[in-house]
Amino acid sequence: MNTSQGLRLTVLGCATPYPSVDNPCSGYLVSSGDTRIWVDAGTGTLGPLQRHVRLDELDAIWISHLHADHSADLLTAYYGALFADIRLAAPIPLYGPPGIADRLAHFLTNTSERSPVESAFAIDELHDGHQARVGALTLTSRAVAHGIPAFALRAEAEGRSLVYSGDTAPCHSLTSLAEGCDVLLCEAESAERPSTGEQVHHTAEDTGDTARAAGAGRLIVTHVGRFLTPQQAVARASARFPGPVDYAAPGATFVVG
């Protein structure tokens, strides 16, 4: 048994909007002691997840929103959980946006009979302010500004806190959720703010501004778009945030606090 209660973040992937050769889409393993949560299940993340934990060893899955680069590997996880070498003692707790069950079932159903997604996943729909206790971890979710139902996550254990933005434009709910956190894992998809239309992502500068406004102890830049390098994103975020700034390199593990 792992007796350490340290809060850890392992990056499975962070590419957008599709995987690259060496970087799956968005997915993270958040763990504390023996508690392990798959946070976002973007395209290609189920593979590297298995370096650390089997599907039947997960305590929960948490999904920020239903864009494919954050949720598509739930489809393959369904087949793995029910029709392969995995034997679930009970469905895996799955926290996700409203409508996630029917969205999965619609894709997976091949006959007139609805696919039994609830046999693989025990689904709990998120709402603004949703809270859950999963093993050693307390999870708090806030609705954020992404143009569709989308959520950010604060995970806490043993007095340590990690906040994950999901995909969102800068917004008060994210800054409030991240207030005083040890680590902010924040997306920087956009090279620049849109000249027209709704903003639905952070720029790297926005990422630094959000971390500074929240008083985060450390910033980890993730989900960097195709028109910036990770090095450029870190440099631009660092110009706005005075604390340590890192990039969520696939395969990296960060100890929170």
Buried (B, 14 or more C-beta within 10 A) or exposed (E): EEEEBBBBBBBBBBBBBBBEEEBBBBBBBBBBBBBBBBBBBBBBBBEBBEEBBEBBEBBBBBBBBBBEBBBBBBBBBBEBBBEEEBEBEEBBBBBBBEEBBEBBBEBBBEEEEEBBBBEBBBBBBBEEEBEBEBBBBBBBBBBBBBBEBBBBBBBBBBEBBBBBBBBBBBBEBBBEBBBEBBBBBBBBBBBEEEEEEEBBBBBBBBBBBBBBBBEBBBBBBBBBBEEBEBEBBBBBBBEBBEBEBBBBBBEEEBEBB
